[in-house]
């Protein structure tokens, strides 16, 4: 069992871990797809999103705003339609309304009592600031893709966070939902990891590409992490 008392800082992925981005993605894309007579089930939409977004982020750096616009454009190319100018920014414009998970709201203040908290997120600074309004704590360190000019699973994002946090990596615990974006690269740098397995009771991988990794701890949500912290 992971000894949670040995860590000083918890680093978090945001979208998918703290924020229910799959609900946000589906709410934004469903009307666009329906308008063009594309009727995909939720898992197919999310799987296609994962493929498209990760491919874009692996290429030359562009802002996350442009990533999201390009995702919508690529959905159209693959499904045989051309998004209208008002449809292209649907993901960008909806991001501010993507909701936190209920356990995020409950758990973060309790975790803040015991640890410094940090964010490592594939997002622009101003877009994260919009999401941060819905989160119940202030983070001690925030590292975005915009600051680093690369997207996870790039190791650069994690190295930058470790440098900004300013303590040895063995005192940092990374908490995330995505094996692909977070658990695998964090482990490559020697960080201990907690996998928030929000898809345990669902089919497929959702909005993240499939990956194989070995987290140090697996929990279904952040309430479970708080319970373990208090033992």
N, C-alpha and C positions, 0 to 999 in steps of 0.2 A: 504493500500500500504506500502511495506517495505521502511523504511527510510534509504537509502543507505549512508547517511552522518554519521551514527552512527558507521560505521565500519572502522577499521584501516588496516585490512589484509583480502585479498581474498585468500582462499585456493582452488586449482583446482585439480580435477582429470585430468589425462593426456589423456589416450587412450579412445577414444569415445567422449571426451569433447573438447580437443584441437587438437588431432590427429585423422584423419579418419581411425580408426583401422579396421572398417568393409571393407572398400575398400582394405586395406592391407591384411586382412585375406583372402578375396575372391581371390585376385590376386595370393596369395601364394598357396591356397588349390585347386583351380580349375584345374590346370594342373595335380596335383597328382591324384585327383579323376578321371579325364578324362583318365589318363593313365591306370587306373584300371577299366575302363568301368562303373564308378559310375556317373550317370548324375542326380544330385540334383539341384533344383532351388536355387537361392541365399538365400531366406528366410529359406529354410530347412538347408542349410549349416550353416548359422549363428545361427539358433536355436539349432542345434546339437552342435556347438561350445560352446554356452552358457552353455548347460547342462554339457558337458564334462569338460570344464575349471573350472567351479565353483565347481564341484565335486572334482577335483584334488586339488584345492586350499583349500578346507575345510579339507583335510587330513593332514598328517604330512608335515612339511615345506620342500619344495625343491626350488631351485632357479627357477626364471622365465624361464631361458633357458631350464631347464629340464621340467618345466610345459608345455612349447610349444612343445617340442619333444614328451612328453607323450600324448598331445592332438592329434598329427598326428598319433601316434601309436594306440590310442583308436579309431580314425576315422576308421582306417583299421580294427580293431577287430570288430567293430559294423557293418561295411559294407562288411566284408568278404574278405579283402585283407591284404597283409603284405607290408608295406612301405619299399622301398629300403633304404640302408644306405645314399644315396644322397637325398632321399625325406624326411627323418626324420627331418632334421634341416631346412626345407623350411620356416617355420614361423620365426624362430630365425634369419635366414639370410636375410629375407625380412624386418624385423622390422625397420631397419635403413632407409628404403625407404617409410615407411608409411607416407602419406602426412598430413600436417596440413590442417584443414578446412580454406577456404579463409577468413572467418570472424575472425578466430584466429589471422591471420597475421594483420588484420586491427585493431582489438580491443585491443590486449594485450598492445601495447605501450600507448594507451590512458588510459587504466585502471592503468597502472604503474605510470602515472602522479598523480593519486589520492590515490593509496593504495600501501602497501607492498604486494608482491605476493608470494605465496607458492604453492608447489606441494605435493600432497599425492597420490602416484601411486603404483599400483600392478606391480612392475617391479624390475629388478636388477639395481644397480647403473650404470654399464657401458652401459647397453642398453638404459637407460634414457639419458645418456650423448650423445648418437648417435642421439636420437630424438631432444634433446635440440638444436642441431646445426641448426635445421630447424625452431626454434621458435625465435621470434624477440626481446625477452627480457631475462635478467638474473633474476632468481628467488631468492628471499631473503632466503627462507628455502626450502629444498627438503627432503622429507621423502619417502623412498622406502620400499617395502616389504622386500627387502634384509636386510635393516637396522633393521627392526622390527622383522623379521623372522615370519611374518604372513601376510595374505592377507585380504584386505577388503572383506566382511563387518565386519571383526574383529574390535572391538572398540579399540584395542591396537594401531592400526595405527593412529587413530584420537587422542588418548590421547598423543601419542608420539609427534605428530605434534603440539598440543596445548602447550605441555611442551617446545618444541624447539622454538616456536614463542614467548612465554614468556609474553603474555598479557591475560587478562580475556577472556573466551570463548564468552562473549556477545559482544566483539569487533571484532570477527572473522565471516566472511561470507563464507560458503562453496558452491562452484559452480561446478556442475557435471551433467552428462547426465544419469547416472545409478541410478534409484531408489534403486535397490537391493544393489549395492556395496557402495553407497555413501549417498543418501538422508535419507534413513531409519536409518542407524547407526549414522549419524551425528546428526539427530534430537534426537536420544536417549541420546546423550550427551549434549543436549541443544543448539547446534549450529544452527544459522539461515542458511537457505539453499536456493539456486537458482537452479531450475531444468532446464537445457538446453535440452528441449524436441525435439531432432533431429529426432524423429520418428513420430512426430505429423501427417505428411502427408503420412506415410508409414504403411504397414500392419505389425503386429507382434511386437516383442520386440528386434529383431536384435540379436546381440551377447551378450546381457545381459539377465539373467533370469528375468521372470516377477516378479513384486513386487507391493505392494500398499503402498504409502506414501503420506504425505502432505507437500510439499515444501512451503516455505514462499512466493516464487515468481516463476513463470514459464515464460520462454522466449524461442523463437524458435532458437536463436543463440546468439553469444556474441555481435554482433552489436546492438541488441535490449537492451542488458544490458548497453552498453555505452550510448545509447539514454536515458535510464531512469536515469542514473547517472548524465546526464547533465541537467535534468529538475530542 
